[in-house]
Amino acid sequence: MLPVPPPSCALSFRQGALEDIPFMDALQKEQRHAVGFFRYQQFVDHIEAGGVLIAESLKQEAKSLKDQSGVDSESSSFKLPSSSFPSSASTPLGYIIHRDRYLKRDELGVVFQLNVRSDVQRGYVGAALLQAAFERSAYGCRLYCCWCAQDLAANRFWEAMGFVPLAYRAGGKGRKLEERSLKLEGPDSEASGFKLPPSSFPASPRVHIFWQKRITSGDSHTHYWYPFQTTGGALRADRLAFPIPPGTHWSEVRPMEVPMVDENGNEVKALPAAKPKRKAKATPKAEPERMRVFVKGKFQWVDVSDGKTLVPSSQPAGHDKDVVAPEAPARPKLKVKPAFLRLNRELRDRYLEELNRRPDLTLALDGKYDASRALPEADSLTMLEEPALPKLAA
């Protein structure tokens, strides 16, 4: 693998601050087709946990980005007022949200979002952000992973950075996917030769690919790992992760349906996405005769029915409330059948055992660039020596 080329401009990295949230939110909205949506509180939580890195370029160097990237920043759709940037002598170009501990595993880190401005893309800014996140991770963190939708061109970036596609899971249902090509643009597009026909993308559901990489240079013994089941994420649904067999390209996998059970253990089919209930229109009815009277110390509207009964009413005539349709019963929480959980867990263990035992299965999956970190050797570390005890007098 080749070393990662230097970025198109000199970069500096710093921890994210609350003042960076307007920039991050505007950038994720511009790239909303390629990244998951984060709410304001999610940004705050990751910033307070120290999991946000901001890539910046000096203002005098930002003028040359137009010539180096080939894209005019003024023509870009990304617009943000200057007051949204932190008060510093640099301009933010992108950010990464990561964590060096994922799914309660000390050796596994995760990338939640990696976002770069469109006018500096393909300038190795994202690769530099990724390397900076690796360098700042804990010593015991030896693997990094991410989930990426199958129909996004970002999969080519993770593949070039040396990430290995280990597993996949079903994504959200009911979302219409755009028929887009994953072929790279630029001088390397013909060399890659990767292009999917439009008919290859299913209408629903989406597929998420699980990518993983050993982040330490020269590391060949750390075992790969992936979760066989996920219950969190934006969907908050119970899903199974299936392995991608060696020799099968990540673009060829398709979602699988598994039996689901309700809270009582009864097997049911997966329910379709719930549709919002519309309010029923008010049924026309004859307006009763009303009059305003002084009742219990205040004026109220009352209905005169046959001149005998007075019915208090809080609304005047002609303002009857709409009749609301009865609410639908709550959707049951579905879970994967326990028998399939045990089988999928055994499948995961057997697959990883064979994959980690035979390094030749992943040699063909090495990326184009070596985006790894270099750890100091144990011999070069200065060890503290215990002070010698003073000798006692004879």
MARVO-977694 format. One record per atom (N, C-alpha, C): x, y, z; residue in one letter. Coordinates in pm, whole numbers, plus 50000, padded with zeros to 5 digits. Layout:
N
XYZA...
***
This chain:
394
500834988150000M500005000050000M500875012550000M500345023249944L501055035749934L500755044450056L501705052850096P501385062350205P500365072550156P499605077550250V498575087350216V499245100250169V498905105350050P499515117850003P499155129350096P499975139750100P499655151350184P498405158350133P497645164850220P496445171950175P496775183250078P495755187950010S495945198649913S496325211749976S496155212950108C496555225150180C497005221050319C497815229550379A498295226750515A497135227250612A497005216750692L495875215550783L496345215950927L495475220251012S495645219351157S494395213251216S494565205451322F493445198251383F493295202851528F492065203651571R491765207451708R490475200551752R490265200251884Q489045194451937Q487865203651905Q486725197551877G485535205251847G485005212451970G484375223851948A483775231852053A482315234352020A481575239452116L480165242152093L479955252651985L480935261451967E480835271651863E480915265751723E481355253151711D481455246751580D480155240151536D479155239651622I477925232551586I477225238851466I477125252251452P476505257551329P477215253151202P478555252751203F479285248051086F479005233251059F479015224951162M478785210651144M477355207951097M476395215251153D475005213051114D474765217350970D475345228750928A475185233150790A475845223450694A476985217750733L477695208450644L476955195250632L476375190250742Q475635177650733Q474345179350653Q473765191350655K472575193750573K472915194450426K474095199850395E474515200050256E474785185950205E475365177450289Q475695163650251Q474675153950310Q473405158050316R472395149750382R472155136650310R472485135650182H472275123150109H473365112950140H474465117150207A475595108150228A475905105550374A475325112950468V475605110950610V474285110150685V474335103750801G473175103250887G472955116550958G471715119250991F471375132151052F471615131551202F472315141551253F472575143051396F471805155251447F471135153551559R470465164651622R471455172851706R470955184351750Y471825193651824Y472395187051949Y471575179952024Q472045173852148Q473075163052121Q472975156252008Q473985146251974Q475335152751949Q475345164051881F476595171351863F477175175451997F476315180352087V476795184752219V477405173052295V476755161352292D477255149852366D478625145452313D478785144952182H480075140652125H481165150952151H480825163752148I481835174052175I482275173352320I481325171752413E481705170852554E482505158252584E482295147552505A483075135252524A484435135852455A484725146752384G486015147952317G486135139652191G485025136452127G485055127952008G484875135351877G485135148451874V484975156351751V486295163051719V486755161251595L487965167751545L487575176951430L488135188951429I487885198851324I489175200751245I489075199951114A490205202751025A490095217150976A491165224750994E491175238850958E492315241950863E492115252250783S493135257350694S493275272250718S494495277450714L494725291650737L494045299750628L493585311750663K492825319850569K493645323550447K494955326350464Q495745329850349Q495945317950256Q495845305650312E495965293750228E494645289950167E493535294350227A492225290750173A491975296750038A492695307650001K492495313749871K492965304649758K493955296049786S494485287349682S493705274349668S492655272249748L491895259849740L491185258749606L490835270349545K490145270049418K491025264049310K492305267949308D493205262849206D493585248349231D493705244249360Q494155230749389Q493045220449378Q491825224349411S490715214749406S489985214949274S490135226049196G489445226749068G487995230449081G487535233949201V486135237649227V486115251349290V485315260149237D485205273549292D484345273149417D484915277749529S484165277549653S482955286649649S482985297149565E481835305949558E480665299449488E480975290249393S479895283249323S479355271449399S479995267849510S479515256549589S478195259849656S477405249649679S476105251649744S476245253849894S477445252149947F477655253750091F477825268550123F476885274250193K476935288250231K476735289250382K477605296850447L477505298650592L478025312450626L477305320250703P477785333550739P479065332750819P479895343050803S481185343050872S481035343351023S479915348251074S479715348651218S479535334851279S479285324651195S479085311151247S480395304251279S481525309251229F482795302951255F483355307651389F484135299151455P484775303551578P485755314951549P485975323251649S486855334651632S488305329851633S488845326551515S490215322151501S490715326451365S492015324751341A492625328851215A492625317551114A491675308551118S491625297151027S490185294750985S490045286650880T488735283550824T488495268650835T487395264050895P487115249750905P486775243950768P487325232250741L487095225350614L486305212450630L486305206450748G485595193950769G485705189650914G485065178750945Y485085173551082Y484895158451078Y485265152151188I485055137851208I484535135851349I483515127351362I482955123451492I483285108751513I484055105851613H484545092251635H484545089251784H484835076651814R484965072051952R485905060251952R486835059952049D487825049252051D487365037352135D486095036652169R485525025052238R484105023352189R483815011652132Y482525009352067Y481994995752111Y480704995452144L480024983052185L480744976352303L481244984852397K481904980052520K483154971952491K483814974552380R485054967552346R486174977752341R487234975352421D488334984952431D489174985352305D489224974652228E490084974252110E489394979451984E488124983251995L487334986951878L486875001451889L487185009451787G486695023051775G485695023951661G485055035551647V484005037151547V484025051451496V483685052951368V483505066051305V482025067951281V481435078051342F480015080851324F479765089751203F480575099951187Q480455109251074Q481825114051031Q482035114550901L483235120550841L482745129350728L482895142450745N482265151850653N483275162450614N483395164950482V484325174750428V483585183750331V483915196450329R483275205750238R483465201250093R482435203750013S482445198849875S483525205449790S483955217749823D484945224449740D486365219849768D486585211449871V487925206149899V487925190849900V486865184649853Q486845170049845Q487835165149740Q488275152649757R489305146549673R490635153849687R490815160449800G492085166849830G492765160649949G492355148249987Y492935140450097Y492725147150232Y491705155750242V491375161650371V490705151150461V489805142950403G489165132450481G490155122050530G491135118450448A492155108950491A492995114650604A493315127650598A494075133750705A493275134150835A491975136750825L491125136450944L491085122551004L491005112450919L490955098650968L492245095051040L493385098650983Q494665095851048Q494785103351181Q494305115651186A494355123251312A493505116651420A492365110951381A491535103751479A492245091151528A492945084151438F493695072251480F494795076051579F495515086851552E496615090851639E496135094851778E494935100051788R494415104751918R493655093951993R493555082151937S492845071252004S493715064952112S493085057652202A493805051252312A494765040752259A495775037752339Y496805028152297Y496205014452269Y495225010252350G494654996952333G493664995952219G493315006952157C492385006652043C493155002451919C492864990851865R493594985351751R492724983851626R491424985451639L490504984151525L489594996351520L489214999951398Y488215010451378Y487185005351278Y485925009251298C484855004251212C483905015651179C482995013151086C481955022551051C480875015050973C479655020450977W478545015550896W478315025250781W478175020050660C477985028650543C476935022350453C475985030550407A474945025550318A475555020650188A475005009850136Q475595003150020Q475555011649895Q474595020549881D474435028149757D475235041049756D476095043549853L476865055749859L478255053749802L478755064149736A480115063649682A481175064049792A480785067349915A481745067650026A482355053950052A481695043250008N482285029850026N483635028749955N483795035749844R485065035349774R486165042149856R485805052149934F486785058650022F487255049050130F486315042350197W486705033050303W487525021550246W487185017150126E487965006550064E489375011150032E489535023549985A490865028749954A491705030850079A491065033750192M491785035850317M492185022850386M491885011450327G492284998750383G491264992050471G490034997050473F488974990650551F488494978050479F488104968150556V487654955150504V486154953850527V485354950450425P483924948050447P483694934350510P483244934250634L483074921650706L481634916750706L480664925650721A479284921250741A478354931850682A477074928550685Y476044937850638Y474774935250715Y473884945150713R472594944150779R471554951650697R470294949250724A469214956250657A469074970250716A468864980050629G468694993650674G467244997350691G466955010250676G465605015050694G464685010950581G463415009450612K462405005850513K461595018150475K461055017550353G460195028250308G460925040150251G462265039850242R463015050850186R463355047750042R462945056449952K463195054449810K464635058349779K465405048849727L466805051249697L466945057249558L467855066649546E468145072249417E469065062849341E468855061749211E469695053349128E470945061149093E471985059149172R473225066349150R474355056349128R475345060249050S476485051949021S477535053749129S478245043049161L479325043649258L480685045449191L480675047949062K481935049548992K482595062549032K483905062149058L484615074049102L484755083848988L484785096749023E485035107248926E486475111748938E487075115048826G488445119748829G489355110948747G490665113048761P491615105548678P491665090748708P491275086648829D491345072448865D490045065048835D489085071648772S487795065348752S487895053648654S488685055248549E488805044348453E489585032748511E490555035848599A491355025148659A490525016848754A489565023248823S488755015748918S487815006048848S487195010848741G486345002148662G485154996648735G484695003548837F483564998448917F482335006548885F481295000148839K480045006948807K478904997048820K477885000948894L476714992448913L475594997148821L474874988048759P473714992348681P472624997648772P471765006648721P470705012248808P469785001648866P469584990648795S468684980248845S469254972548962S470564974948995S471174967549105S470714972649240S470164984649247F469764990249374F468324986349404F468064979649516P466684976349549P465924988749593P464624988649571A463805000049611A463755001249763A463714989949833S463624989949978S463794975450025S464424973150137P465074982650225P466514985150185P467154994350256R468554997550231R469444987050297R470714986650254V471694977550309V472844985750365V473284982450487H474424988950551H475604979350553H476754984150509I477984976150506I478814979650630I479354969450697F480194971250815F481654970350771F482374981750778W483794982350741W484644982550867W485824976250858Q486724975650973Q488174975750925Q489044981651009K490464983050972K491344981851095K492504975551079R493544975751181R494314988851167R494314996751273I494815010451260I496285011751296I496925001251346T498335001851383T499184996451269T500225003851234S501084999851124S501794986751156S501764977351062G502414964451079G501634954451162G500434957851203D499614948751285D498954938451194D499244925751220S498634914851144S498054904051233S498024906451364H497554896051455H496264899851528H495874912551526T494614916451591T493444910251517T492564903551588H491454896551527H490334906151489H489784903951371Y488614911451329Y487404907151410Y486444916151421W485234913251498W484104922251449W482884916951454Y481704925051423Y480534920151505Y479544928551535P478374924151613P477414916051527P476904905351582F475954897151508F474534902751516F474304912651605Q472994918351622Q473154932951664Q472294941651611T472264955751650T470834959551685T470694966851794T469364970851840T469214985951852T470294993551835G470235007951851G470235015051717G470965026051711G471005033951590G469775042551573G469675048951456A468555057851431A467235050351418A467295037651373L466065030051354L465505024551484L466375022251584R465935016351711R465185003251687R465714995151597A465064982551560A466044971151581A465494959251595D466284947151614D466664941651477D467984941551448R468464936951318R469634927451336R469794918351241L470894908851241L471934913151140L473194911151174A474314913751084A474844900451032A474924899150900F475364886750836F476744888750774F477574878450773P478934879950717P478914880850565P479904887650512I480124888150367I481174877650335I480824866950268P481794856250243P482954861150158P484144855650179P485274859150093P484964855749948P485344864649859G485044862949718G483764869649673G482954874349767T481714881549736T481934896449755T481654904249653H481834918549662H480754924549751H481104935349819W480144941449911W478934947249839W479054949949710S477914955349635S476924944549592S477244931849615E476394920849569E475464915549677E475664919349801V474834914049909V473464920649905V472464913249951R471094917949953R470494915550092R469524923450133P468944921750267P468204908550279P468174903450401M467504890750430M466424893350535M465294886750518E464204887650614E464244875450706E464114878050834V464144867450934V462844868051013V462404856751068P461164856751147P461304865551271P460234872851302M460184881651417M459124876551514M459314879451642V458354875451745V457974887851825V456774887651884D456314898751966D456744896652110D456204904752200E456584903852341E456164890752405E455124884452349N454654871652405N455334859652341N456254861752248G456934850852182G456214845052063G455134851352020N454404846551903N455054851651776N455254842751680E455894846451555E454944854751471E455404866151425V454614875251344V455474880151229V454834885651130K455544891551018K455884906051051K456934910950991A457334924751014A456254934150967A455884943451052L454814952851018L455344963750925L454514968550831P454954979650747P455064992450827P455685002250765A455845015050833A454495021250863A454355026250984A453075032051026A452835045350955A451605047650913K451245060050847K450505068950947K450745081950940P450055090851035P448565090951011P447825090951120K446375091051113K445865105251090K444935106551000R444345119550973R443095121651059R442875133951094K441705137151174K440445136451087K439415130451142A438145129551069A437465143151066A436815145950956K436125158650942K434905159051034K434585170951079A433445172551168A432155170051091A431285162451150T429995159651086T429085171751100T428475176250991P427595188151001P426375184951086P426025194251171K424855192551255K424225206251280K422975205751315A422245218251338A422775225251462A423025238151450E423545245851560E422435248651661E422615245351787P421565247951887P421515262951921P420405266651981E420245280452024E421065282652151E421875293252152R422765295652265R422565309852315R422925311252441M422845324552501M423955325552606M424355337852636R425425340252731R424805344352864R425145337052970V424575339653102V425705340353204V425385345853318F426355347053428F426185335153520F427165325853520V427085313453598V428335312253684V428135310453815K429215307853910K430295318653903K429865330853900G430805342053908G431455345953778G431075339953663K431665343753535K430655340953424K430865347553310F429985345753195F430345333053121F429345325353080Q429535313053002Q428465312352895Q428795304752790W427815301852685W427055289352724W425735289652713V424915278152746V424025275052626V423705262152612D422815257452505D421405255952559D420485261252487V419085260152526V418465248752446V418125237852514S417555226152448S416085224752487S415195227252393D413755226352413D413275235552524D414065245652558G413645255052661G413615249252800G414175237452821K414095230952952K415475229553017K416495224352940T417785220752998T418835230752953T419665235053044L420795243653014L422065235353023L422835234652911V424085226852906V425235236552892V426115238152994P427235247552981P428155243552866P428685253352798S429595251052687S430705261352693S431935257552663S433065266752669S433295273852537S432595269952430Q432775276152299Q431475282452255Q431545293452183P430315299452130P429775291452014P428605295351966A427965288051857A428815288751732A428855277651657G429615277051533G431065273551551G431525269851672H432925266551697H433045252751760H432295243451709D432395229751761D433745223751723D434305215951813K435595209351788K435425198051688K436515195751610D436485184651514D436495171451589D435815162051529V435765148651585V437035141351544V437825136851642V439095130151615V438855115151606V439445109051504A439295094651488A439975087451603A439465075951642P440105068551752P441535064751717P442415065851816E443815062751794E444035047851770E444965045051678A445285031151648A446055025151765A445925012251787P446685006051896P448175007051872P448935007651979A450385008951969A450984996951898A451964999751813R452624988951740R453444980351836R453334967351826P454124958751916P455604959451882P456444958351984K457874957951963K458284943951920K458794943151798L459164930251742L460644927551765L460964915051790K462344910651809K462594898551721K463874896451694V464254884851615V464014872151695V463594861851628K463334849051694K464594844051764K464504840051891P465714836051965P466504824951897P465834815851830A466574805051763A467494810651655A467034820851583F467874826751479F469024834751540F468834840251658L469924847251724L471064837851756L470744826151809R471784816451842R472494811551716R471714809151609L472334804351486L473224815051423L472774827451426N473574838051366N474834840851447N474734839451578R475924841251661R476954830351633R476494818151618E477424807251583E478014809351445E477204814351351L477724817151217L478784827851222L478564838351301R479574848851315R480884843451372R480784835251479D481994830051543D482774820951449D482084812351377R482784803351285R483414811151169R482704821251121Y483234829251010Y484484836851053Y484444843351171L485604850851216L486774841751252L486474829951302E487554820451334E488324816651208E487594814151099E488254810550974E488954822650913E488324834250924L488904846250864L490184850350936L490204849651069N491394853451144N492484842751140N492094830351108R493104819651100R493844819750968R493204825050865R493804825150731R493974839550685R495154845250705P495374859250661P495264861050511P495434850250434D495384851650288D493994855650239D492964853850324L491614857450281L491424872450274L492204879950351T492064894550352T493204901750281T494184894350228L495284901050158L494784908050034L493804901849965A493294907949842A492414920049871A492104922549999L491234933650034L492014945650085L493344945350076D494134956550121D493804968950039D493764980450106G493394992650039G494534998549958G494245009949900K495235016649816K496245024249900K495775030150012Y496635038450096Y496745032450235Y497885034550297D498145029550432D497875040750531D496615041950572A496225052350668A496285046650808A497475043250855S497655037250986S498485046351073S498515043251201R499335050651295R500565042451330R501635049151371A502875042551410A503045044151560A503045032951631L503235033151776L504695031251810L505205037751914P506615035651953P506825021452004P508015016351978E508345002852023E508545002852175E508374990952231A508474989852377A509884992752427A510944989752344D512314991952388D512645006752397D511965014952318S512265029152317S511565036852429S510695030252501L509985036952608L510895037952731L510925049352790T511745051352910T510985046253030T511545036753098M510915030753214M511495037353340M510615039653434L511045045553560L511715034953646L512915038253693E513655028853778E513365031953925E513255021354004E513005023054146E514275028254213E514155037954301P515375043154368P515975032554459P517315032454462A518005022654544A517825025854693A517655015254773L517495017254916L518835020754980L518855030055072P520125033555139P520625022055227P521935020555229K522535010055310K522545014155458K522285004355542L522315006855686L523755007155738L523945014955838A525295015755896A525665002455963A526964998955963A527424986556021A527204986456171A
***
